[in-house]
Amino acid sequence: MDLKNKLLKDLDRTEVVEAHLSLSSFTETKDHIVYSSLDEVEREMRQTRGNMNTKHYAPALCAFALLDQIGSCYEDKAMPAHQAQGGGAIHRALYYWGGLPQLGPEIEALYAFRNGLVHDGSLTSKTKRGQWYIFRYDDTIPGPVGLANTPWDGTAIGIGSDTLTKINSRMLTDLVSKAISGVRECHKTRPNDLDVLQSRDEILHKYCFWRRPLASSADD
């Protein structure tokens, strides 16, 4: 979709979605260059996971921000509607675009992991239902999350190899990249199945950034 002949203010929601999901580094309109935070944050997620100084927290924080974003914006109407009461956008993103079963223990564990990281930089978490988790990174497990054999009771004495929930950060970030690709593919090949949950203005102002081309004058 070529937007070069349209002013930014005249883009409709379909065209804003096109800019948001673009595979290019930026989208050009007649009067602005538009950048998508979806592309920007995914790039940083993948770059930080290979850096010794940033690979433990930054990739996962980016991953959950991206899941929150796509789960807030898009659903696949070809799938049965998600029924979860809690977890919101991240649960929906993992279900619609991540291939994980809704209400499954993997999604619950990943959401608890996200809460520990985001709220206080912790690798422990307690859900609203009172379930405790303690997480450790392990790049040898075959998926993004390896469930504990025994639920952790939240006490120091209860910590052991059987009560650890393991996170493979690289597989988690790969899962998120695959989810983003799934949204883009749906938009490209099955546009009628892409349910856009937010308005034109919400997507444009929350998830896109723009500037005038450098050659433009300040009075344009």
KETIDO-450305 format. One record per residue (C-alpha): x, y, z; residue in one letter; chain; residue number from 1. Coordinates in nm, 3 decimals. Example, Ala and Ser with C-alpha at 12.3 -4.5 7.8 and 13.67 -1.06 7.14 Angstrom:
! residues 2
      east     north        up   rest   kette    nr
     1.230    -0.450     0.780      A       A     1
     1.367    -0.106     0.714      S       A     2
//
This chain:
! residues 220
      east     north        up   rest   kette    nr
     0.000     0.000     0.000      M       A     1
     0.160     0.326    -0.117      D       A     2
     0.085     0.616     0.119      L       A     3
     0.321     0.869    -0.036      K       A     4
     0.041     1.068    -0.193      N       A     5
    -0.164     1.109     0.125      K       A     6
    -0.124     1.352     0.412      L       A     7
    -0.076     1.195     0.754      L       A     8
    -0.397     1.354     0.882      K       A     9
    -0.593     1.196     0.596      D       A    10
    -0.489     0.835     0.660      L       A    11
    -0.781     0.609     0.748      D       A    12
    -0.757     0.326     1.003      R       A    13
    -0.664     0.066     0.741      T       A    14
    -0.374     0.283     0.626      E       A    15
    -0.258     0.350     0.982      V       A    16
    -0.260    -0.027     1.046      V       A    17
    -0.050    -0.064     0.729      E       A    18
     0.208     0.177     0.873      A       A    19
     0.198     0.009     1.214      H       A    20
     0.257    -0.339     1.070      L       A    21
     0.501    -0.235     0.799      S       A    22
     0.811    -0.448     0.745      L       A    23
     1.002    -0.137     0.641      S       A    24
     1.196     0.074     0.891      S       A    25
     0.958     0.360     0.816      F       A    26
     0.656     0.452     0.606      T       A    27
     0.642     0.768     0.397      E       A    28
     0.333     0.986     0.360      T       A    29
     0.313     1.303     0.159      K       A    30
     0.417     1.517     0.453      D       A    31
     0.574     1.286     0.716      H       A    32
     0.797     0.987     0.777      I       A    33
     0.621     0.743     1.011      V       A    34
     0.799     0.496     1.240      Y       A    35
     0.628     0.205     1.415      S       A    36
     0.719     0.121     1.773      S       A    37
     0.639    -0.241     1.686      L       A    38
     0.939    -0.252     1.454      D       A    39
     1.159    -0.038     1.681      E       A    40
     1.101    -0.241     1.997      V       A    41
     1.135    -0.576     1.818      E       A    42
     1.471    -0.466     1.679      R       A    43
     1.593    -0.367     2.025      E       A    44
     1.461    -0.693     2.172      M       A    45
     1.666    -0.898     1.930      R       A    46
     1.978    -0.682     1.963      Q       A    47
     1.984    -0.677     2.344      T       A    48
     1.955    -1.054     2.381      R       A    49
     2.307    -1.098     2.241      G       A    50
     2.472    -0.845     2.473      N       A    51
     2.613    -0.973     2.802      M       A    52
     2.515    -0.650     2.979      N       A    53
     2.153    -0.648     2.862      T       A    54
     2.050    -1.007     2.786      K       A    55
     1.885    -1.091     3.118      H       A    56
     1.615    -0.825     3.155      Y       A    57
     1.592    -0.606     2.844      A       A    58
     1.489    -0.877     2.591      P       A    59
     1.210    -1.007     2.814      A       A    60
     1.084    -0.657     2.897      L       A    61
     1.072    -0.576     2.526      C       A    62
     0.903    -0.910     2.454      A       A    63
     0.618    -0.848     2.696      F       A    64
     0.575    -0.488     2.578      A       A    65
     0.535    -0.621     2.225      L       A    66
     0.288    -0.889     2.333      L       A    67
     0.089    -0.626     2.519      D       A    68
     0.086    -0.407     2.208      Q       A    69
    -0.028    -0.668     1.956      I       A    70
    -0.276    -0.818     2.201      G       A    71
    -0.425    -0.472     2.255      S       A    72
    -0.457    -0.409     1.884      C       A    73
    -0.532    -0.731     1.697      Y       A    74
    -0.719    -1.059     1.712      E       A    75
    -0.766    -1.334     1.455      D       A    76
    -1.137    -1.367     1.381      K       A    77
    -1.079    -1.710     1.225      A       A    78
    -1.006    -1.850     1.574      M       A    79
    -1.253    -1.914     1.857      P       A    80
    -1.285    -1.605     2.076      A       A    81
    -1.057    -1.590     2.378      H       A    82
    -1.239    -1.651     2.706      Q       A    83
    -0.985    -1.546     2.969      A       A    84
    -1.092    -1.310     3.245      Q       A    85
    -0.743    -1.194     3.348      G       A    86
    -0.414    -1.119     3.185      G       A    87
    -0.571    -0.910     2.915      G       A    88
    -0.369    -0.827     2.607      A       A    89
    -0.071    -1.052     2.680      I       A    90
    -0.295    -1.356     2.724      H       A    91
    -0.473    -1.273     2.397      R       A    92
    -0.148    -1.221     2.207      A       A    93
    -0.004    -1.554     2.322      L       A    94
    -0.327    -1.728     2.227      Y       A    95
    -0.406    -1.565     1.892      Y       A    96
    -0.054    -1.513     1.766      W       A    97
     0.177    -1.722     1.983      G       A    98
     0.013    -2.061     1.935      G       A    99
    -0.033    -2.128     2.307      L       A   100
    -0.360    -2.272     2.444      P       A   101
    -0.579    -2.014     2.615      Q       A   102
    -0.600    -2.051     2.993      L       A   103
    -0.307    -2.295     2.977      G       A   104
    -0.038    -2.314     3.247      P       A   105
     0.233    -2.190     3.007      E       A   106
     0.052    -1.859     2.951      I       A   107
    -0.015    -1.823     3.324      E       A   108
     0.353    -1.880     3.404      A       A   109
     0.473    -1.635     3.137      L       A   110
     0.231    -1.371     3.263      Y       A   111
     0.354    -1.422     3.620      A       A   112
     0.711    -1.389     3.492      F       A   113
     0.618    -1.064     3.322      R       A   114
     0.462    -0.927     3.642      N       A   115
     0.771    -0.999     3.849      G       A   116
     0.999    -0.831     3.595      L       A   117
     0.783    -0.526     3.532      V       A   118
     0.668    -0.451     3.884      H       A   119
     0.998    -0.473     4.070      D       A   120
     1.264    -0.642     3.858      G       A   121
     1.209    -0.968     4.044      S       A   122
     1.236    -1.328     3.931      L       A   123
     0.960    -1.425     4.173      T       A   124
     0.590    -1.355     4.138      S       A   125
     0.261    -1.419     4.317      K       A   126
    -0.064    -1.429     4.121      T       A   127
    -0.397    -1.285     4.237      K       A   128
    -0.507    -1.641     4.309      R       A   129
    -0.215    -1.684     4.547      G       A   130
     0.008    -1.902     4.329      Q       A   131
     0.380    -1.839     4.375      W       A   132
     0.649    -1.868     4.108      Y       A   133
     1.026    -1.851     4.121      I       A   134
     1.197    -1.823     3.782      F       A   135
     1.542    -1.900     3.651      R       A   136
     1.684    -1.868     3.301      Y       A   137
     1.774    -2.189     3.120      D       A   138
     1.864    -2.184     2.752      D       A   139
     1.856    -2.563     2.727      T       A   140
     1.481    -2.615     2.769      I       A   141
     1.294    -2.687     2.443      P       A   142
     1.040    -2.404     2.472      G       A   143
     1.003    -2.052     2.609      P       A   144
     0.890    -2.179     2.950      V       A   145
     0.951    -2.498     3.146      G       A   146
     0.693    -2.552     3.419      L       A   147
     0.798    -2.647     3.771      A       A   148
     0.736    -3.006     3.871      N       A   149
     0.610    -2.887     4.211      T       A   150
     0.439    -2.553     4.281      P       A   151
     0.654    -2.319     4.488      W       A   152
     0.506    -2.220     4.825      D       A   153
     0.673    -1.879     4.837      G       A   154
     0.916    -1.968     5.117      T       A   155
     1.295    -1.979     5.108      A       A   156
     1.296    -2.335     5.238      I       A   157
     1.063    -2.436     4.954      G       A   158
     1.309    -2.334     4.681      I       A   159
     1.454    -2.631     4.497      G       A   160
     1.512    -2.767     4.151      S       A   161
     1.159    -2.906     4.140      D       A   162
     0.997    -2.572     4.222      T       A   163
     1.181    -2.362     3.963      L       A   164
     0.995    -2.241     3.657      T       A   165
     1.248    -2.204     3.378      K       A   166
     1.260    -1.942     3.105      I       A   167
     1.444    -1.973     2.776      N       A   168
     1.486    -1.606     2.687      S       A   169
     1.593    -1.667     2.328      R       A   170
     1.295    -1.891     2.258      M       A   171
     1.064    -1.640     2.426      L       A   172
     1.188    -1.361     2.203      T       A   173
     1.167    -1.588     1.897      D       A   174
     0.807    -1.665     1.993      L       A   175
     0.729    -1.292     2.005      V       A   176
     0.890    -1.229     1.666      S       A   177
     0.687    -1.519     1.525      K       A   178
     0.371    -1.368     1.676      A       A   179
     0.441    -1.033     1.512      I       A   180
     0.502    -1.209     1.180      S       A   181
     0.169    -1.386     1.226      G       A   182
    -0.017    -1.057     1.264      V       A   183
     0.156    -0.917     0.955      R       A   184
     0.082    -1.230     0.753      E       A   185
    -0.285    -1.220     0.854      C       A   186
    -0.301    -0.852     0.753      H       A   187
    -0.142    -0.933     0.417      K       A   188
    -0.315    -1.258     0.320      T       A   189
    -0.634    -1.268     0.531      R       A   190
    -0.723    -0.905     0.596      P       A   191
    -1.088    -0.987     0.660      N       A   192
    -0.981    -1.209     0.953      D       A   193
    -0.777    -0.936     1.122      L       A   194
    -0.992    -0.782     1.395      D       A   195
    -0.850    -0.436     1.472      V       A   196
    -0.942    -0.354     1.832      L       A   197
    -0.828     0.006     1.855      Q       A   198
    -0.924     0.319     1.668      S       A   199
    -0.718     0.495     1.404      R       A   200
    -0.612     0.764     1.651      D       A   201
    -0.522     0.517     1.927      E       A   202
    -0.289     0.321     1.699      I       A   203
    -0.142     0.632     1.538      L       A   204
    -0.075     0.823     1.859      H       A   205
     0.020     0.533     2.089      K       A   206
     0.224     0.310     1.862      Y       A   207
     0.353     0.529     1.578      C       A   208
     0.594     0.823     1.572      F       A   209
     0.646     1.067     1.289      W       A   210
     0.855     1.357     1.171      R       A   211
     0.866     1.576     0.864      R       A   212
     1.130     1.494     0.603      P       A   213
     1.454     1.679     0.671      L       A   214
     1.418     1.875     0.349      A       A   215
     1.085     2.022     0.461      S       A   216
     1.073     2.370     0.606      S       A   217
     0.932     2.439     0.950      A       A   218
     0.645     2.633     0.789      D       A   219
     0.524     2.345     0.565      D       A   220
//
